[in-house]
Amino acid sequence: MPTTPLPPGTPVSVRLVKAGRDKVSYPATVVADDGVRVTVTAPWSLPDVRDFGFVRFEPGDVFTERYWRDRWYSVKEVCDARGVRKGWYCDITRPVLAAGGELVSEDLDLDLWVSADGSRVLRLDEDEFADSGLAERDPDAAGRAVRALDELEALARRKSGLAPLLD
């Protein structure tokens, strides 16, 4: 089924869903959409700082988020208020659904962090993924999720990093 791209400048709501429940929703603006990949930009939407140990997300940060309608991940470039890149936070998700002014991304618990200089590539939340029961409920989705994480990690560890996904 063909997908009509969203025009640049279109305001959308990004809704992240986890285990069938809304996790967070925030406003974003479409930067580009080719019918397969939609890129949006959004400011850090929470009023507080989130310190993960390897990165801090804080007010003023800007996220350039890339979602695919045919891939099992999203890639979020994180920059501080001055435009200095902090790195990329990659969510393993089902392919994004875009409809009615909303992008819906279903989080599958696995994540990858890639530092701005590419020196740190961290697989995250594998314990949450194992505990989620997805492998039992939906083995196909679980397999796709693990393959997507492996694919992103392999790209991140190459000299060119995630750049091929971001062009």
N, C-alpha and C positions, 0 to 999 in steps of 0.2 A: 504494500500500500504506500503510494507516494506521500511524502511529508512536505507540507508547505513551510518553507523557512520563515522564521520570524525576522522582520526588518530590524536593522541596527537602530538603536535608540528606544526600542520597545521596552517599556517597564514590565517586568515579570515578578512573580513571587516564586522563590525557590523553596520547595518543601522537602525536607529530609525525613524519611520514614524509616523506622527500625522496628522489626518484629511486628509489623502491622499497625504501629502507633506513630503519630506525629512526634518527631524528635525536636525539630526546630523549623521555623519558617521565617524568611527574611526577604526584603525587597532587593532586586537586582536590575541591571539594565543590560539588554542584549548588545553585544559588541559585534558579533558575526554569527551567522547561521547558514550552513550550506545544505541543510536538509538532513545531514547525518550528524555533524558536530555543531553544537551550539555553545558559544562562548559568551559569558556574562561577566560583569564586574559588580562587586558588592563591597561595601565597607564592612568591617567587623561589626556585627550587629548586637553584641552584648556589651553592657556598660562596664563590665569588669575584665580584669586580666585573667587569662588562662595560661598558667605556666606548666608546660608538659615536661620540663627538665631539659629537653633538647631544643625547644622553641617556646617563645611567649607570643600569644595572640593578645592584642590589646587595642583599645580604642584608637582610631586613626589608621590601623592596618587596612590595606585594600587587597581583596582577593579577586584574581582573575581566574574564573572557574570554567573548565572545559568539560562538557558532558557529551556523551555519544549515545545515539539512538541504537547503535548496533554493537557496542562494546560493554564489557562488564566492569567498568571503572569510570571515575572522574578524576581529573587532575586540577588541583587548585594552587596556583602560584600565589605566594603570600609576600607582600611588600609592606614596609613600614610607611608611615605618613610622609616621609621624604622621598619615597619611591625606591628605597634600597631593598633589594630582594632578600628575603629571609630563607626561602626555599619553597619546596612543593609538598603539599599534603595530598596524598592520593587515597581516595576512598574506593574500596571494592564494592560495587553496586550492581544491581540489575541495570540494563539499558534504560536511559532516562525516558520518561514520558512527558511530552510537551503538548499541553492542551489548555484552552481556556485561560490563557495568561499565566499559566503555572508550569513550572518544571518540577516533576516529582521524581526523586531519586531514592531508591530503596537501599539502605545501608546493609551490607552483609557481614559487618563486624571486622573484616580484615582491612588494614591500612598500611600505607608505606609513607615514610618521611624521607625526603631527600634534601640535604642542606644546600644552600645557595652555591657553594663551591663544589658540590658533588662528593665531598670527602666522607660524608655520613649518609648511609642508606640503612634505614631501620625498618624492619618488619614489625608491625604493631598489632596487638589485640588477637594474636593467634589463640590464646587461651579462651577469650570470649567467643571466638568463632567455634572452637571445639565444644564449648558449653552450650552453644545456641541450639543444637539439635538439628541444624540445617542438613547435615549429612544424612540423617535418618529420614527427615521429612521430605527432602528434595535433593536426592543424590546428584542429579544432573546439575542443579544450580550450585551445589557445594563444589563440584568438580570444576565448573566454570570459574567460580570465585578463586579457587586455589591457582588455576592456570593463569587467571588475570593478574594475581599478585606476583606469580613467578615471572610473567612477561614484563610487568612494570619494573621489577627488581633487576632483571637482566638488562633492560634498556638503561636504567639509572646507572648501572655499573660500567656501561660503555663510555668511551671517551666523549661521545656526543651527548651523553645523558638522555634526558627526556625531550631534547630539542626536536627530534623527528615528529613527536606527537603535537608539538606546540606551533609548528609552522602553519 
